Amino acid sequence: MSDVTLLRIGILIAGLVLLAAIVFFGRPRKPGQGTRVARESPAEAGRREPTLGEMIEQEAAAAGDGETAQAELDLFDRGGEAGGAGSELGKRTSDEFDKIVTVYLAARAGQKLHGPDIVVAAEKAGLVYGHMGVFHRLVENHPERGPVFSVANIMKPGSFDMARIQELETPAIAFFLTLPAPVGALDAWETMLPTVQRMAELLDGVVLDEQRNALGRQRIAHIRDELRAYDRQREAPPLTKPARW
């Protein structure tokens, strides 16, 4: 199997969760949809942050594989058709990657994130608008190295159309860290996490992990451990065979 084929397969697999979210959020909710059945008291339910993982997994299972694959190619290959898609600012220097870390900033129940508010929050958090029509965090003084991480709209086609930004409403935005990045994996995460948290404060949103559960300390610690291991693996020297005497 060629490297190009492996790359395209990797792109499809890595984006399945994001596409499932797009499909789910793009459909009107039915009565009772979004309610999680669990044995807990009303007081406990009131303290728990909303979780969307089970519903999105059901939507992903119901989506056709062919439609899913084509939509992923549209999202990752074209990067949207809105303004900014043709910009080189924030473009990766290589199409090769082997890991993607994704978190979501979702509006609270019954609310939406509004386009102008997202733009203001992104600017305050140090993001720039560019390649693929999405926002990027760049390496300070070295934008040519590509994005440390990027921020896309959860709704199709994933971009932010600045010509219609006043009309934009979305239930969530996605922060995705594609590795290898222009900095170490752990450093990239330690840059992305405060940005997500800052924008959540500005937008009064909720930070969710890739399973659409509230991003808690335990999950954050686990991600840090994964990225430390990733950095160590990439820094390890290649194995050599012992010399024969």
C-alpha positions as CSV (number, residue, x, y, z in Angstrom):
1,M,0.0,0.0,0.0
2,S,1.5,3.4,-1.0
3,D,2.3,6.2,1.4
4,V,-0.3,8.4,-0.2
5,T,-3.0,5.7,0.4
6,L,-1.9,5.3,4.0
7,L,-2.1,9.1,4.5
8,R,-5.6,9.3,3.1
9,I,-6.7,6.4,5.3
10,G,-5.2,8.1,8.3
11,I,-7.0,11.3,7.5
12,L,-10.3,9.5,7.2
13,I,-9.8,7.6,10.5
14,A,-8.6,10.6,12.4
15,G,-11.5,12.8,11.4
16,L,-14.4,10.3,12.0
17,V,-15.1,11.7,15.4
18,L,-15.2,15.2,14.2
19,L,-17.5,14.3,11.3
20,A,-19.8,12.5,13.6
21,A,-20.1,15.6,15.7
22,I,-20.9,17.6,12.6
23,V,-23.6,15.2,11.5
24,F,-25.1,15.1,15.0
25,F,-25.1,18.9,15.6
26,G,-26.4,19.6,12.1
27,R,-29.6,17.7,12.7
28,P,-32.6,19.1,14.6
29,R,-33.1,17.5,18.0
30,K,-36.0,15.3,18.7
31,P,-37.9,15.5,22.0
32,G,-35.9,13.8,24.7
33,Q,-32.7,13.6,22.5
34,G,-29.6,14.5,24.5
35,T,-31.0,13.0,27.7
36,R,-28.7,10.5,29.3
37,V,-30.3,7.7,31.2
38,A,-28.5,7.1,34.5
39,R,-29.2,6.3,38.1
40,E,-28.5,9.5,39.8
41,S,-30.3,11.9,42.1
42,P,-31.7,15.2,40.8
43,A,-29.0,17.0,42.8
44,E,-26.3,15.0,41.1
45,A,-27.8,15.6,37.7
46,G,-27.8,19.4,38.3
47,R,-24.1,19.4,39.1
48,R,-23.0,17.2,36.1
49,E,-21.8,19.0,33.0
50,P,-23.6,17.9,29.8
51,T,-22.1,14.9,28.0
52,L,-22.8,14.2,24.3
53,G,-20.6,11.1,23.7
54,E,-23.3,8.5,23.5
55,M,-25.6,10.4,21.2
56,I,-22.7,11.2,18.8
57,E,-21.6,7.6,18.8
58,Q,-25.1,6.6,17.8
59,E,-25.1,9.1,15.0
60,A,-21.7,7.9,13.8
61,A,-22.9,4.3,13.7
62,A,-26.0,5.3,11.7
63,A,-24.0,7.3,9.1
64,G,-23.0,5.5,5.9
65,D,-19.3,4.7,5.4
66,G,-19.2,6.1,1.9
67,E,-20.8,9.4,2.8
68,T,-18.6,9.7,5.9
69,A,-15.4,9.1,3.9
70,Q,-16.3,11.7,1.2
71,A,-17.3,14.3,3.8
72,E,-13.9,13.8,5.5
73,L,-12.1,14.3,2.3
74,D,-14.0,17.5,1.7
75,L,-13.2,18.8,5.2
76,F,-9.5,17.9,5.3
77,D,-8.5,18.1,1.6
78,R,-10.4,21.3,0.7
79,G,-10.6,22.8,4.1
80,G,-13.9,24.6,3.3
81,E,-14.9,27.0,0.5
82,A,-15.3,30.1,2.6
83,G,-13.1,33.2,2.7
84,G,-9.6,32.4,4.1
85,A,-9.4,29.0,2.6
86,G,-6.8,30.1,0.0
87,S,-4.6,31.8,2.6
88,E,-1.2,30.2,3.4
89,L,-1.2,31.5,6.9
90,G,-1.4,28.6,9.2
91,K,-0.8,25.9,6.5
92,R,1.1,22.9,7.7
93,T,4.6,22.4,6.2
94,S,3.9,18.7,5.6
95,D,0.8,16.6,5.0
96,E,2.3,13.8,7.1
97,F,1.0,13.2,10.6
98,D,0.5,10.3,13.0
99,K,-1.7,11.6,15.8
100,I,-4.5,14.1,16.3
101,V,-5.6,15.4,19.7
102,T,-9.1,17.1,19.7
103,V,-11.1,18.9,22.3
104,Y,-14.3,20.8,21.9
105,L,-15.7,24.1,23.2
106,A,-19.5,23.7,23.3
107,A,-22.3,26.1,24.0
108,R,-24.3,25.4,27.1
109,A,-27.6,23.6,26.8
110,G,-30.2,25.5,24.7
111,Q,-27.6,28.1,23.6
112,K,-25.3,28.6,20.6
113,L,-21.9,30.2,20.0
114,H,-22.2,33.2,17.8
115,G,-19.8,34.1,15.0
116,P,-18.8,37.7,16.1
117,D,-18.2,36.5,19.6
118,I,-16.0,33.6,18.4
119,V,-13.9,36.0,16.3
120,V,-13.4,38.4,19.3
121,A,-12.6,35.5,21.7
122,A,-10.1,34.0,19.2
123,E,-8.3,37.4,18.8
124,K,-8.1,37.8,22.5
125,A,-6.7,34.3,22.9
126,G,-3.9,35.0,20.3
127,L,-5.3,33.1,17.4
128,V,-5.1,34.2,13.7
129,Y,-7.5,33.5,10.9
130,G,-6.0,31.9,7.8
131,H,-5.5,28.6,5.9
132,M,-8.7,26.5,5.5
133,G,-10.8,29.4,6.7
134,V,-10.1,28.5,10.3
135,F,-8.2,29.9,13.3
136,H,-4.6,28.9,14.1
137,R,-2.1,29.4,16.9
138,L,1.3,30.0,15.3
139,V,4.9,29.9,16.7
140,E,5.8,33.4,17.8
141,N,8.0,35.1,15.2
142,H,8.0,31.9,13.1
143,P,4.6,31.7,11.3
144,E,6.3,29.8,8.4
145,R,6.6,26.7,10.7
146,G,2.9,26.1,10.5
147,P,0.2,25.9,13.2
148,V,0.8,24.7,16.7
149,F,-3.0,23.9,16.7
150,S,-6.1,25.0,14.8
151,V,-9.7,25.8,15.6
152,A,-12.6,24.7,13.3
153,N,-16.3,25.1,13.2
154,I,-18.2,21.9,14.2
155,M,-20.7,22.6,11.5
156,K,-20.1,21.8,7.8
157,P,-17.9,22.7,6.0
158,G,-15.8,23.4,9.1
159,S,-14.6,26.9,8.2
160,F,-15.6,30.3,9.4
161,D,-17.0,32.4,6.5
162,M,-16.1,36.0,7.4
163,A,-18.4,37.3,4.8
164,R,-21.3,35.8,6.8
165,I,-19.8,35.8,10.2
166,Q,-22.7,37.9,11.7
167,E,-25.1,35.2,10.8
168,L,-23.0,32.3,12.1
169,E,-24.3,30.2,14.9
170,T,-22.9,26.9,16.0
171,P,-23.3,24.6,19.0
172,A,-19.5,24.0,19.3
173,I,-16.0,24.6,17.9
174,A,-13.2,22.0,17.7
175,F,-9.6,22.5,18.7
176,F,-7.3,20.0,17.0
177,L,-3.6,19.4,17.5
178,T,-2.0,17.6,14.6
179,L,1.3,15.8,15.4
180,P,4.1,16.2,14.7
181,A,3.7,19.9,15.4
182,P,6.3,22.7,15.0
183,V,6.9,22.4,18.7
184,G,7.0,19.3,21.0
185,A,3.7,17.5,21.5
186,L,3.5,18.3,25.2
187,D,4.4,21.9,24.7
188,A,1.8,22.2,22.0
189,W,-0.8,20.8,24.4
190,E,0.2,23.2,27.1
191,T,-0.3,26.0,24.6
192,M,-3.7,24.7,23.4
193,L,-5.3,23.9,26.8
194,P,-5.1,27.4,28.3
195,T,-6.4,28.8,25.0
196,V,-9.4,26.5,25.1
197,Q,-10.1,27.4,28.7
198,R,-9.7,31.1,28.1
199,M,-12.1,31.1,25.1
200,A,-14.5,29.0,27.2
201,E,-14.6,31.8,29.8
202,L,-15.1,34.5,27.1
203,L,-17.9,32.5,25.4
204,D,-19.4,31.0,28.5
205,G,-19.0,27.6,27.0
206,V,-18.1,24.1,28.2
207,V,-14.8,22.3,27.4
208,L,-15.3,18.7,26.3
209,D,-12.9,15.9,25.5
210,E,-12.9,13.8,22.3
211,Q,-15.7,11.6,23.7
212,R,-17.9,14.8,24.5
213,N,-17.4,14.4,28.2
214,A,-16.4,17.3,30.4
215,L,-12.7,17.7,30.2
216,G,-11.6,17.0,33.8
217,R,-8.3,16.8,35.6
218,Q,-7.9,13.0,35.2
219,R,-8.4,13.2,31.4
220,I,-6.0,16.1,31.2
221,A,-3.3,14.2,33.1
222,H,-3.8,11.2,30.8
223,I,-3.4,13.3,27.7
224,R,-0.2,14.8,29.2
225,D,1.2,11.3,29.8
226,E,0.4,10.2,26.3
227,L,2.1,13.3,24.8
228,R,5.2,12.8,27.0
229,A,5.4,9.3,25.7
230,Y,5.0,10.6,22.2
231,D,7.8,13.1,22.6
232,R,10.1,10.5,24.2
233,Q,9.4,8.1,21.3
234,R,10.3,10.6,18.7
235,E,13.5,11.6,20.5
236,A,14.7,8.0,21.0
237,P,17.6,7.1,18.7
238,P,16.9,4.3,16.1
239,L,17.7,0.8,17.2
240,T,20.9,-0.7,15.8
241,K,21.9,-4.3,15.5
242,P,24.8,-5.4,17.6
243,A,28.0,-5.9,15.7
244,R,29.1,-9.4,15.0
245,W,32.5,-10.5,16.1
